[in-house]
Amino acid sequence: MTRPYSEDLRKRALARSDAGEADRSIAEALQIAPSCLSKWRKLRRETGALKPGKMNGHKKRTLSGDTAQWLRERTKAGPFTTRQLTAELVARGIKTDRRAVWTFLHTGGLSFKKNSASGRAGSA
């Protein structure tokens, strides 16, 4: 992902716009998209500044803390599927999906595997 334009460029572009220059000529001279100017004007009007917004933050996992502890204990309690665990979490009021549950189980090394030897017919 590309970096946001600097505040200096934003200020220079809006100064030219405030002076009455056309957006397209400003955009061509500064090699930016004409839509940038309208977005920057809106940003200045709403926030009073031209600072770019936060990019690429970290989203905290929903399956952490007390929820993670409960999930670890639940996996030790007996057989499960990701679909069952997801349904149990939703019943507890935790919004999640099967992929998040699978990722939690996979990274924690938690799994429930059936004994492959007991399922074979005629094995010695």
N, C-alpha and C positions, 0 to 999 in steps of 0.2 A: 504494500500500500504506500502511496506517495505521501510525502510530508505536506502539512498545510502551508499556505503562503505566509510569509512573515508579516508581522504587524506593520512594519515600515512600508511594505508594498501596499498593504490595505489602506493605510493612511494616505499615501500619495495618490492612489487611485480615487479615493473618495474626495480628496481635496480638489482634484481635477474635475470630478463630477459636480461638486458643489459650486465650482466656478462656472459651470454651464456647458462644459464639453460633452459631446455625445458619448454614450456608453460604448458604442462600437469602435469609435476612434481611440478611446482610452484602452479598450481591450486589445486592439491591434498594436498599439504602441507599447503596451506592457506585456504583451504575449500571454494574456489570460483569457478566459471565456467571458463573454459579455454577461452571462448569468451570475458570475461572481459578484459583480457590482451590486446587483439588486439584493443578493443574499447578504452582502456585507452591510448595505444600508439598513436592511431589516435587523441584523444583529446589533448594529449601533443604536437603532431606535429602541429595541427591546432591552438591551443590557447596558447601553451607554459606553461600551468598549468594543474593541475589535479583536480581542484575544481569541485565538482558535479554541475550539472545544477539546475535551479530553478524547484521546484516541487509544484504542487497544487496551482497555482496562482488564482487570482480572475479576471474573465472576466467581463468587464463593460457591462451592458445591453444596447442593441441597442435602446431600447425604453425608453430613458431618456432625460432629458434636454428639448430642444425646441420641439423635437418629441413627448415627453410625454405630454407636454402642448397642442400641436396641437391635439393629440389623445383625451385628456380629453374634449376639446372644441367640437371636432367632435362627441363624444358620446352624448353630451348634445343637439346637433343640430337636431337629429332625429333618426329614427330607423336604425339599422345596423345589420350586421352579421360579424362574424370574417373573413369570406372569403372576404366580401366587404372592410372591414378595411385594410386587408392585401393587397388587390389590390390597394387601394388608397395610401398606404404607398410605395408600389413598384413604383407606378406612380410618387411619389415625390422623388424617387431615394434612398429610404431607403430599404436595403436588410433585409428582415425579413420573418417569416413564421407564419402560423396560431397559432401554439403552443405558440410562444412568445407573440402574440397579446392576446390570451386567458389568459395567465399568467398575463399580464399587467392588463387586465380588472378584473380578479378575485382578484388579490391582492389589486387593487384600489377600489374594491366594485362597479365597473361600470358594469351595465348590461342593457339590453333592454328586458323586458319581455312583452309579449302580455297579455292583460287583459284576464284571464282565464274565467271570468264570461260572457264576450261578445261572446265567441266562442261556448257556450253551446246551444244546441237546446232544447227549451221547458223549460228553467230554469225559476223559479219564481222570 
